[in-house]
Amino acid sequence: MVVLLTTVFTFSTVSGVQRGIKWLSELNVWLTLGLGLAILLLGPGFWILRHFISSFTLYLSHLPQMAFAVNDTNLNWVNNWTSVGMAITSCSKPNRSWAKLHLDC
């Protein structure tokens, strides 16, 4: 496995950074699609598809309630979510001029 990975990365490096990264990215996409298809065909494919569809429809049915739950008394964390978002933004990008809250992180 180490020899195979070393060969792949050496080929990527020798072919040039731009072309090598593109080649590795395309290889990654094809390997991911192949793995997903193998899991669906060789594993519990029907179970995965059934639960994916039911979970996705459940998510879509609850999305409006979750998206517009601003004044819900059961969701007190929503009231502070803007402050948390501003703190994360300020810590990750403190040079933004639009950040109202500045924390020394």
C-alpha positions as CSV (number, residue, x, y, z in Angstrom):
1,M,0.0,0.0,0.0
2,V,2.8,2.4,0.9
3,V,4.5,1.6,-2.4
4,L,1.3,2.2,-4.3
5,L,0.7,5.6,-2.6
6,T,4.3,6.6,-3.1
7,T,4.0,5.8,-6.8
8,V,0.8,7.8,-7.2
9,F,2.2,10.8,-5.3
10,T,5.5,10.7,-7.2
11,F,3.6,10.6,-10.5
12,S,1.5,13.6,-9.4
13,T,4.6,15.5,-8.4
14,V,6.6,14.7,-11.6
15,S,3.6,15.6,-13.9
16,G,3.5,19.1,-12.5
17,V,1.7,20.7,-9.6
18,Q,-1.3,21.9,-11.7
19,R,-1.8,18.7,-13.7
20,G,-0.9,16.5,-10.8
21,I,-3.5,18.0,-8.4
22,K,-6.1,17.8,-11.1
23,W,-5.2,14.1,-11.7
24,L,-5.4,13.3,-8.0
25,S,-8.7,15.2,-7.6
26,E,-10.3,13.2,-10.5
27,L,-8.9,10.0,-9.1
28,N,-10.4,10.8,-5.7
29,V,-13.8,11.5,-7.3
30,W,-13.8,8.2,-9.2
31,L,-12.6,6.2,-6.2
32,T,-15.4,7.8,-4.1
33,L,-18.1,7.0,-6.7
34,G,-16.8,3.4,-7.0
35,L,-16.8,2.9,-3.2
36,G,-20.3,4.3,-2.9
37,L,-21.6,2.1,-5.7
38,A,-19.8,-1.0,-4.2
39,I,-21.5,-0.3,-0.8
40,L,-24.9,0.1,-2.5
41,L,-24.5,-3.1,-4.5
42,L,-22.6,-5.3,-2.1
43,G,-23.9,-4.0,1.2
44,P,-27.4,-3.2,2.5
45,G,-28.2,-1.0,-0.5
46,F,-32.0,-1.1,-0.2
47,W,-31.8,-0.3,3.6
48,I,-29.4,2.7,2.8
49,L,-31.7,4.1,0.1
50,R,-34.9,3.6,2.2
51,H,-33.4,5.4,5.2
52,F,-31.8,8.1,3.1
53,I,-35.2,8.9,1.5
54,S,-37.1,8.8,4.8
55,S,-34.5,10.9,6.6
56,F,-34.4,13.5,3.8
57,T,-38.2,13.8,3.7
58,L,-38.3,14.1,7.5
59,Y,-35.6,16.9,7.2
60,L,-37.6,18.7,4.6
61,S,-40.8,18.5,6.6
62,H,-39.2,20.0,9.7
63,L,-37.0,22.6,7.8
64,P,-39.5,25.5,7.9
65,Q,-40.1,25.0,11.6
66,M,-36.4,24.8,12.4
67,A,-35.5,27.7,10.0
68,F,-38.1,30.1,11.4
69,A,-38.0,29.2,15.1
70,V,-36.9,32.7,16.3
71,N,-39.4,33.3,19.1
72,D,-39.9,29.7,20.2
73,T,-39.6,29.4,24.0
74,N,-38.2,25.8,23.8
75,L,-35.2,27.0,21.7
76,N,-33.4,29.5,23.9
77,W,-30.1,28.8,22.2
78,V,-31.5,30.6,19.1
79,N,-31.4,33.9,20.9
80,N,-27.6,33.7,21.4
81,W,-26.8,32.1,18.1
82,T,-26.0,35.5,16.4
83,S,-23.5,36.3,19.2
84,V,-21.8,32.9,18.8
85,G,-21.7,33.4,15.0
86,M,-20.1,36.8,15.4
87,A,-17.6,35.5,17.9
88,I,-16.6,32.7,15.5
89,T,-16.3,35.2,12.7
90,S,-14.3,37.6,14.8
91,C,-11.9,34.8,15.9
92,S,-11.4,33.3,12.5
93,K,-11.2,36.6,10.5
94,P,-10.4,39.4,12.9
95,N,-9.5,41.8,10.0
96,R,-13.1,42.0,8.7
97,S,-14.3,45.6,8.9
98,W,-18.0,44.6,9.2
99,A,-17.4,42.5,12.4
100,K,-19.1,44.3,15.2
101,L,-17.8,42.1,17.9
102,H,-14.0,41.8,18.4
103,L,-12.5,39.2,20.5
104,D,-8.8,38.6,21.1
105,C,-8.5,35.0,20.1
